[in-house]
Amino acid sequence: MKKKKVSVILPCYNQGIYLSEALDSLLAQTYSGWEAVIVNDGSSDCTEDVASEYCQKDERIRYYRQENKGVSAARNLGVSKAEGEYILPLDPDDKLMPEFIDRCLSVLTRHPQYTLVYTQVRLFGVKNGLWKIPPYRDYRSLLLANCIVCTALFRKEDCLRIGGYDESMYWGFEDWEFYIRLLDERKEVCQIQEPLFHYRIKEVSRSTECDKKETSRKVLTYIYQKHIERYTDCFATPIELLRDFVFYKNKYERHHNKWYRRWWRRIRGK
């Protein structure tokens, strides 16, 4: 039986110093039916030299270049060039354990009810250890916060059906927004309970910049406005939520400030 092909998409912007580690982790995979699609997103470093070297090493590795348009555009170009039935995004500064593709693909092929599969994560770099991110619970929880890492296996047809990644999201969280469109209340997700994906932590990265309050607020506002129907279907309107918040806040303060509670706090403080 012909092996199902997995297309690993590597968008690379000035990450050439790490690219060889990511590609070596692909060459070490126990599942051989993969291809790597490297997309150079206008890098000015050694990305092209490293990519060319590995293209000569293994015919499963292909290389493309575009002007700098951001990670979403680079991933979309990679998906458009992909020949596989399955897509696996992999940032060039991260790595896979040898059995990652084998294990994830086995879940998707044997259990078609799952829309995507991902694994537990181990951190390396300036921080090391298991990344204790909560497992995917339901779609409502996903609308509030993303718990699925960018390196997850899903079907190419599903990616194309929703239009790929949002190319206007230059500032980050594009994977969260992608999952909001990829999934819904009926879709199921599987997390393999082993750290088969290794995520590099650096002092400064796109993630650290996105975590800044001003950027984070802009991202949250954009995602909410784009998917307002999904949010209002699952939750109340913002006015209703604010009204409830003020009601319970006032109720708490009235309860907290009862004279006998203030008296008891003073007694205990003596």
WOMOVEN-V233416 format. One record per residue. N is the residue number from 0. RES is the residue in one letter. OMEGA is omega in degrees with one decimal (NA if undefined). Layout:
n res omega
N RES OMEGA
N RES OMEGA
This chain:
n res omega
0 M -179.8
1 K -179.3
2 K 174.3
3 K -176.4
4 K 175.3
5 V 178.8
6 S 179.9
7 V -174.8
8 I -178.6
9 L 174.3
10 P -172.1
11 C 174.1
12 Y 179.6
13 N 176.3
14 Q -175.6
15 G -178.5
16 I 179.6
17 Y -170.4
18 L -178.1
19 S 179.0
20 E 178.2
21 A -178.9
22 L 176.3
23 D 178.5
24 S 174.2
25 L 179.7
26 L -179.2
27 A -177.2
28 Q 177.1
29 T 176.2
30 Y -172.8
31 S -174.6
32 G 179.3
33 W 168.5
34 E 176.7
35 A 177.5
36 V 179.7
37 I 176.8
38 V 177.7
39 N -175.3
40 D 176.7
41 G -178.2
42 S 176.3
43 S -177.6
44 D -174.6
45 C -175.5
46 T -176.5
47 E 179.4
48 D -179.9
49 V -179.3
50 A -179.8
51 S 178.4
52 E -177.8
53 Y 173.9
54 C 177.8
55 Q 179.5
56 K -170.9
57 D -176.7
58 E 177.0
59 R -177.5
60 I 178.7
61 R -171.5
62 Y 176.2
63 Y -179.8
64 R 174.6
65 Q 171.3
66 E -177.4
67 N -179.6
68 K -179.2
69 G -173.2
70 V -179.6
71 S 179.1
72 A 178.5
73 A 177.3
74 R -179.7
75 N 176.1
76 L 178.3
77 G 178.7
78 V -179.8
79 S 178.8
80 K -174.5
81 A 177.7
82 E -175.5
83 G 176.0
84 E -177.5
85 Y -179.1
86 I 175.4
87 L 175.0
88 P 177.7
89 L 175.9
90 D -171.2
91 P 177.0
92 D 178.2
93 D -176.9
94 K 176.5
95 L 168.8
96 M -173.1
97 P -176.3
98 E -174.9
99 F -175.7
100 I -179.6
101 D -175.9
102 R -177.7
103 C 179.7
104 L 178.2
105 S 179.3
106 V -176.9
107 L -178.3
108 T -179.3
109 R -176.8
110 H -175.2
111 P 178.2
112 Q 179.5
113 Y 177.5
114 T 176.8
115 L 179.9
116 V 173.6
117 Y -174.2
118 T 168.0
119 Q -171.1
120 V 172.0
121 R 179.2
122 L 171.0
123 F -175.5
124 G -179.8
125 V 172.0
126 K -178.8
127 N 177.3
128 G -179.6
129 L 176.9
130 W -173.5
131 K 176.3
132 I -178.6
133 P 178.0
134 P 176.4
135 Y -179.8
136 R -179.3
137 D -174.6
138 Y 177.9
139 R 179.3
140 S 179.1
141 L 179.0
142 L -179.2
143 L -179.3
144 A 179.9
145 N 175.9
146 C -178.4
147 I -179.9
148 V -176.3
149 C -179.2
150 T 178.3
151 A -177.6
152 L 177.6
153 F -176.5
154 R -179.1
155 K -178.1
156 E 177.2
157 D 178.8
158 C -179.9
159 L -177.8
160 R -177.6
161 I 175.5
162 G 176.7
163 G -178.3
164 Y 179.7
165 D -174.2
166 E 176.8
167 S -178.2
168 M -179.3
169 Y -167.8
170 W 177.4
171 G -178.8
172 F -179.7
173 E 177.9
174 D 177.1
175 W -179.8
176 E 177.1
177 F -179.2
178 Y 176.8
179 I 178.5
180 R -178.0
181 L -174.1
182 L 170.8
183 D -174.8
184 E -175.8
185 R -174.6
186 K -179.5
187 E -177.6
188 V 177.8
189 C 172.3
190 Q 175.5
191 I -171.9
192 Q 173.7
193 E -177.5
194 P -177.0
195 L 177.6
196 F -179.7
197 H -173.7
198 Y -176.6
199 R 175.1
200 I 179.1
201 K 180.0
202 E 178.9
203 V 179.3
204 S 177.0
205 R 179.9
206 S 179.9
207 T 177.7
208 E -178.5
209 C -179.6
210 D 178.1
211 K -170.7
212 K -176.7
213 E 179.9
214 T -179.5
215 S 179.4
216 R 179.2
217 K 179.4
218 V -178.6
219 L 178.8
220 T 179.9
221 Y -178.2
222 I -179.8
223 Y -178.3
224 Q -179.7
225 K -175.2
226 H -174.1
227 I 179.2
228 E 177.8
229 R -179.0
230 Y -179.0
231 T 174.1
232 D -175.7
233 C -177.0
234 F 175.3
235 A 175.0
236 T 179.4
237 P -179.5
238 I 178.5
239 E 179.9
240 L 178.6
241 L 178.5
242 R 178.1
243 D -179.9
244 F -179.6
245 V 179.9
246 F -177.2
247 Y 176.3
248 K 179.3
249 N 179.1
250 K 178.0
251 Y -177.1
252 E 177.8
253 R 179.7
254 H -176.1
255 H -174.0
256 N 173.8
257 K -174.5
258 W -177.2
259 Y 176.5
260 R 176.7
261 R 178.8
262 W -178.7
263 W 178.6
264 R 178.2
265 R 178.6
266 I -178.1
267 R -179.0
268 G -178.4
269 K NA
